[in-house]
């Protein structure tokens, strides 16, 4: 699960902190501020529905109802998720390869198995 501080700092640094929301399956540090939704699960890398989202898609975030919706049909989401290819990380140090193979979703506490 990627740390998002560099991304959120870039958004805020570009003056977009009040007009852009960041939706991610990554995690945030305590320094993050602005409208950010993290730990969306299941993660894209595991074929979660966030993998279906593409540039230009309309997303509705209803904070009060704790709901995220993307303006796509169920069929389009299924097609995009099926076509998603997880990034290959060939040159990781052995300890990170071991960790990546054992860590579980943030929705399960990001524990190792």
Phi, psi and omega in degrees: 000119187285144174279133189258008186302317180297322180291312181294323178296323178295317178299311181294318179298331179274004179079019183257005185300332181264356185234356181234134173257142177250123177248124186210157170265010176275188182238159182244149173271176178291349182272354183286138172215160186110185182274097184231133176240113183241176179060033176293127186228152358289151185294154179303319183299339178257018178081018178292163186296341177297338177293342181278342186286133181231163176308133177092349178291143178270124180240133175252127178245112178254097185297315183299320180273356182055052185229138172241131178224139175248140183281068177224152175286160176301324180294317179294320177299313180299319179297313181293318179296319179297329181274348183294135176244120180294140180296142179265130179243093187284317192257038177282146171300152184305320182296324178286325175298317179297314179299312181300327180282345185245340184287146180252173183304151176299330180293343177256008179096009181053037180278164175264155184245000000 
